[in-house]
Amino acid sequence: MKTMKRNREFYRKKRHRRVRKKIKGTFERPRLSVYRSLSHIYAQIIDDTKGHTLVSASSLELVREKKISYGGNKEAAYEVGKLLAEKALEKGIKKVVFDRGGYLYHGRVEALAKGAREGKLEF
């Protein structure tokens, strides 16, 4: 039997499973989910009752539109948060539940949340 290599990703997924037991997105208050890669950050607003993504934004979009030069830093995360909030308000979404995806609330995740809050999204 192979033993599983316990690395940073293993423990992040373990934290994420633990948090997801408690956090559920509803139609009235959907879930804002965050995913980080080395070079980009992605965010989605999800209605878990139907399993639908209502709104999404990523630093990849901003790089393609030439609004930012690199997507793997705090400035890019902040801009993604603002973009996500703007798209959410257009669809009538004002309140969300924040799911940090098992990542620590620090750095890029914190910057994304700050951008979303300044874009008038409540969580």
C-alpha atoms as an extended CHARMM CRD file, in Angstrom:
* protein
*
       123  EXT
         1         1  MET       CA              0.0000000000        0.0000000000        0.0000000000  PROA      1               0.0000000000
         2         2  LYS       CA              1.3680000000        3.4060000000       -0.9560000000  PROA      2               0.0000000000
         3         3  THR       CA              1.6560000000        6.0650000000        1.6830000000  PROA      3               0.0000000000
         4         4  MET       CA              0.3430000000        9.4750000000        0.7590000000  PROA      4               0.0000000000
         5         5  LYS       CA              2.8790000000       12.2480000000        0.6590000000  PROA      5               0.0000000000
         6         6  ARG       CA              1.6790000000       14.8540000000        3.1180000000  PROA      6               0.0000000000
         7         7  ASN       CA              2.5130000000       18.2310000000        1.7260000000  PROA      7               0.0000000000
         8         8  ARG       CA              1.0630000000       21.7190000000        1.8100000000  PROA      8               0.0000000000
         9         9  GLU       CA             -1.6650000000       20.8500000000       -0.6990000000  PROA      9               0.0000000000
        10        10  PHE       CA             -2.7700000000       17.8100000000        1.3520000000  PROA      10              0.0000000000
        11        11  TYR       CA             -3.2870000000       19.9310000000        4.4610000000  PROA      11              0.0000000000
        12        12  ARG       CA             -4.9990000000       22.7170000000        2.4890000000  PROA      12              0.0000000000
        13        13  LYS       CA             -7.5190000000       20.2290000000        1.0890000000  PROA      13              0.0000000000
        14        14  LYS       CA             -8.0410000000       18.8140000000        4.5660000000  PROA      14              0.0000000000
        15        15  ARG       CA             -8.8090000000       22.3240000000        5.9150000000  PROA      15              0.0000000000
        16        16  HSD       CA            -11.0810000000       22.9810000000        2.9480000000  PROA      16              0.0000000000
        17        17  ARG       CA            -13.1440000000       19.8380000000        3.5810000000  PROA      17              0.0000000000
        18        18  ARG       CA            -13.5190000000       20.8000000000        7.2450000000  PROA      18              0.0000000000
        19        19  VAL       CA            -14.6800000000       24.3240000000        6.3750000000  PROA      19              0.0000000000
        20        20  ARG       CA            -17.0580000000       23.1410000000        3.6340000000  PROA      20              0.0000000000
        21        21  LYS       CA            -18.9520000000       21.0130000000        6.1620000000  PROA      21              0.0000000000
        22        22  LYS       CA            -20.0940000000       24.2610000000        7.7710000000  PROA      22              0.0000000000
        23        23  ILE       CA            -20.3500000000       26.6890000000        4.8320000000  PROA      23              0.0000000000
        24        24  LYS       CA            -23.1830000000       26.2990000000        2.3200000000  PROA      24              0.0000000000
        25        25  GLY       CA            -24.1920000000       28.8080000000       -0.3200000000  PROA      25              0.0000000000
        26        26  THR       CA            -27.9130000000       29.4550000000       -0.7830000000  PROA      26              0.0000000000
        27        27  PHE       CA            -29.8690000000       31.4680000000       -3.3280000000  PROA      27              0.0000000000
        28        28  GLU       CA            -30.2100000000       34.3760000000       -0.8720000000  PROA      28              0.0000000000
        29        29  ARG       CA            -26.5650000000       34.2120000000        0.2250000000  PROA      29              0.0000000000
        30        30  PRO       CA            -24.3310000000       32.3430000000       -2.2540000000  PROA      30              0.0000000000
        31        31  ARG       CA            -20.7760000000       31.1880000000       -1.5580000000  PROA      31              0.0000000000
        32        32  LEU       CA            -17.7320000000       33.1440000000       -2.7680000000  PROA      32              0.0000000000
        33        33  SER       CA            -15.1130000000       30.4920000000       -3.4840000000  PROA      33              0.0000000000
        34        34  VAL       CA            -11.3990000000       31.2880000000       -3.9810000000  PROA      34              0.0000000000
        35        35  TYR       CA             -8.7290000000       29.2680000000       -5.8010000000  PROA      35              0.0000000000
        36        36  ARG       CA             -5.0810000000       30.2800000000       -6.0470000000  PROA      36              0.0000000000
        37        37  SER       CA             -2.5100000000       28.9950000000       -8.4790000000  PROA      37              0.0000000000
        38        38  LEU       CA              1.0770000000       30.1590000000       -8.6550000000  PROA      38              0.0000000000
        39        39  SER       CA              0.4370000000       32.6390000000      -11.4350000000  PROA      39              0.0000000000
        40        40  HSD       CA             -3.2920000000       33.4900000000      -11.1160000000  PROA      40              0.0000000000
        41        41  ILE       CA             -6.2030000000       33.7610000000       -8.6900000000  PROA      41              0.0000000000
        42        42  TYR       CA             -9.7710000000       32.7100000000       -9.4460000000  PROA      42              0.0000000000
        43        43  ALA       CA            -13.0380000000       33.4980000000       -7.6460000000  PROA      43              0.0000000000
        44        44  GLN       CA            -16.5920000000       32.2550000000       -8.1710000000  PROA      44              0.0000000000
        45        45  ILE       CA            -19.9330000000       32.9720000000       -6.5810000000  PROA      45              0.0000000000
        46        46  ILE       CA            -21.8030000000       29.6710000000       -6.3280000000  PROA      46              0.0000000000
        47        47  ASP       CA            -25.3690000000       28.6760000000       -5.4230000000  PROA      47              0.0000000000
        48        48  ASP       CA            -24.7970000000       25.3050000000       -3.7260000000  PROA      48              0.0000000000
        49        49  THR       CA            -28.4940000000       24.3680000000       -3.6460000000  PROA      49              0.0000000000
        50        50  LYS       CA            -28.5480000000       24.1660000000       -7.4620000000  PROA      50              0.0000000000
        51        51  GLY       CA            -24.8290000000       23.6420000000       -7.9950000000  PROA      51              0.0000000000
        52        52  HSD       CA            -24.5730000000       26.6240000000      -10.3540000000  PROA      52              0.0000000000
        53        53  THR       CA            -21.8430000000       29.2150000000      -10.7100000000  PROA      53              0.0000000000
        54        54  LEU       CA            -23.5810000000       32.5820000000      -10.7660000000  PROA      54              0.0000000000
        55        55  VAL       CA            -20.5660000000       34.8680000000      -11.3100000000  PROA      55              0.0000000000
        56        56  SER       CA            -16.8580000000       34.2880000000      -11.8530000000  PROA      56              0.0000000000
        57        57  ALA       CA            -13.7370000000       36.4030000000      -12.2330000000  PROA      57              0.0000000000
        58        58  SER       CA            -10.0340000000       35.6910000000      -12.5070000000  PROA      58              0.0000000000
        59        59  SER       CA             -6.7160000000       37.4230000000      -12.9090000000  PROA      59              0.0000000000
        60        60  LEU       CA             -6.4240000000       35.5590000000      -16.2200000000  PROA      60              0.0000000000
        61        61  GLU       CA             -9.2580000000       37.7160000000      -17.6060000000  PROA      61              0.0000000000
        62        62  LEU       CA             -7.5120000000       40.8820000000      -16.4490000000  PROA      62              0.0000000000
        63        63  VAL       CA             -4.1820000000       39.8280000000      -17.9840000000  PROA      63              0.0000000000
        64        64  ARG       CA             -5.8820000000       39.0960000000      -21.3170000000  PROA      64              0.0000000000
        65        65  GLU       CA             -7.5770000000       42.5140000000      -21.2390000000  PROA      65              0.0000000000
        66        66  LYS       CA             -4.1900000000       44.1090000000      -20.4410000000  PROA      66              0.0000000000
        67        67  LYS       CA             -5.5140000000       45.6850000000      -17.2200000000  PROA      67              0.0000000000
        68        68  ILE       CA             -2.7270000000       44.0360000000      -15.2030000000  PROA      68              0.0000000000
        69        69  SER       CA              0.6170000000       42.5880000000      -16.2460000000  PROA      69              0.0000000000
        70        70  TYR       CA              0.8710000000       39.6290000000      -13.8060000000  PROA      70              0.0000000000
        71        71  GLY       CA             -1.8850000000       37.7060000000      -12.0520000000  PROA      71              0.0000000000
        72        72  GLY       CA             -0.0450000000       36.1150000000       -9.1360000000  PROA      72              0.0000000000
        73        73  ASN       CA              0.2930000000       39.0600000000       -6.7510000000  PROA      73              0.0000000000
        74        74  LYS       CA             -1.8270000000       40.9590000000       -4.2210000000  PROA      74              0.0000000000
        75        75  GLU       CA             -2.6070000000       43.8260000000       -6.5960000000  PROA      75              0.0000000000
        76        76  ALA       CA             -4.0910000000       41.3930000000       -9.1060000000  PROA      76              0.0000000000
        77        77  ALA       CA             -6.1130000000       39.6750000000       -6.3690000000  PROA      77              0.0000000000
        78        78  TYR       CA             -7.5000000000       43.0440000000       -5.2470000000  PROA      78              0.0000000000
        79        79  GLU       CA             -8.5690000000       43.8540000000       -8.8140000000  PROA      79              0.0000000000
        80        80  VAL       CA            -10.2090000000       40.4160000000       -9.1780000000  PROA      80              0.0000000000
        81        81  GLY       CA            -12.1940000000       41.0930000000       -5.9870000000  PROA      81              0.0000000000
        82        82  LYS       CA            -13.4000000000       44.4350000000       -7.3430000000  PROA      82              0.0000000000
        83        83  LEU       CA            -14.2990000000       42.8790000000      -10.7140000000  PROA      83              0.0000000000
        84        84  LEU       CA            -16.2070000000       40.0370000000       -9.0210000000  PROA      84              0.0000000000
        85        85  ALA       CA            -18.1580000000       42.4850000000       -6.8440000000  PROA      85              0.0000000000
        86        86  GLU       CA            -19.0360000000       44.5820000000       -9.9020000000  PROA      86              0.0000000000
        87        87  LYS       CA            -20.3270000000       41.5160000000      -11.7860000000  PROA      87              0.0000000000
        88        88  ALA       CA            -22.2410000000       40.3010000000       -8.7090000000  PROA      88              0.0000000000
        89        89  LEU       CA            -23.9850000000       43.6390000000       -8.1930000000  PROA      89              0.0000000000
        90        90  GLU       CA            -25.0610000000       43.6030000000      -11.8500000000  PROA      90              0.0000000000
        91        91  LYS       CA            -26.7830000000       40.2540000000      -11.1760000000  PROA      91              0.0000000000
        92        92  GLY       CA            -28.3470000000       41.5460000000       -7.9400000000  PROA      92              0.0000000000
        93        93  ILE       CA            -26.0690000000       39.6660000000       -5.5280000000  PROA      93              0.0000000000
        94        94  LYS       CA            -25.1480000000       41.7870000000       -2.4990000000  PROA      94              0.0000000000
        95        95  LYS       CA            -24.4440000000       39.3020000000        0.2950000000  PROA      95              0.0000000000
        96        96  VAL       CA            -22.2100000000       36.2320000000        0.1170000000  PROA      96              0.0000000000
        97        97  VAL       CA            -20.5500000000       33.6710000000        2.3760000000  PROA      97              0.0000000000
        98        98  PHE       CA            -16.7490000000       33.7260000000        2.0450000000  PROA      98              0.0000000000
        99        99  ASP       CA            -15.0610000000       30.3690000000        1.3890000000  PROA      99              0.0000000000
       100       100  ARG       CA            -11.3030000000       30.8660000000        1.4150000000  PROA      100             0.0000000000
       101       101  GLY       CA            -10.7400000000       27.3900000000        0.0030000000  PROA      101             0.0000000000
       102       102  GLY       CA             -8.5440000000       26.1610000000        2.8480000000  PROA      102             0.0000000000
       103       103  TYR       CA             -6.0250000000       28.9460000000        2.2690000000  PROA      103             0.0000000000
       104       104  LEU       CA             -4.9410000000       31.1580000000        5.1380000000  PROA      104             0.0000000000
       105       105  TYR       CA             -6.6870000000       34.5330000000        5.2610000000  PROA      105             0.0000000000
       106       106  HSD       CA             -3.5140000000       36.3570000000        4.3480000000  PROA      106             0.0000000000
       107       107  GLY       CA             -1.8350000000       37.8300000000        1.2910000000  PROA      107             0.0000000000
       108       108  ARG       CA             -3.7000000000       37.2920000000       -1.9750000000  PROA      108             0.0000000000
       109       109  VAL       CA             -6.8230000000       35.8150000000       -0.3520000000  PROA      109             0.0000000000
       110       110  GLU       CA             -7.0650000000       38.7930000000        1.9970000000  PROA      110             0.0000000000
       111       111  ALA       CA             -6.5080000000       41.2320000000       -0.9030000000  PROA      111             0.0000000000
       112       112  LEU       CA             -9.2860000000       39.5750000000       -2.9350000000  PROA      112             0.0000000000
       113       113  ALA       CA            -11.6740000000       39.8670000000        0.0290000000  PROA      113             0.0000000000
       114       114  LYS       CA            -10.7130000000       43.5170000000        0.5320000000  PROA      114             0.0000000000
       115       115  GLY       CA            -11.3740000000       44.2870000000       -3.1470000000  PROA      115             0.0000000000
       116       116  ALA       CA            -14.7450000000       42.5460000000       -3.0070000000  PROA      116             0.0000000000
       117       117  ARG       CA            -15.7310000000       44.4590000000        0.1300000000  PROA      117             0.0000000000
       118       118  GLU       CA            -14.7240000000       47.7790000000       -1.4320000000  PROA      118             0.0000000000
       119       119  GLY       CA            -16.8480000000       46.8060000000       -4.4320000000  PROA      119             0.0000000000
       120       120  LYS       CA            -19.8560000000       46.8110000000       -2.0250000000  PROA      120             0.0000000000
       121       121  LEU       CA            -20.1260000000       43.0390000000       -1.5580000000  PROA      121             0.0000000000
       122       122  GLU       CA            -21.1010000000       42.0420000000        1.9950000000  PROA      122             0.0000000000
       123       123  PHE       CA            -19.7690000000       38.9950000000        3.8500000000  PROA      123             0.0000000000
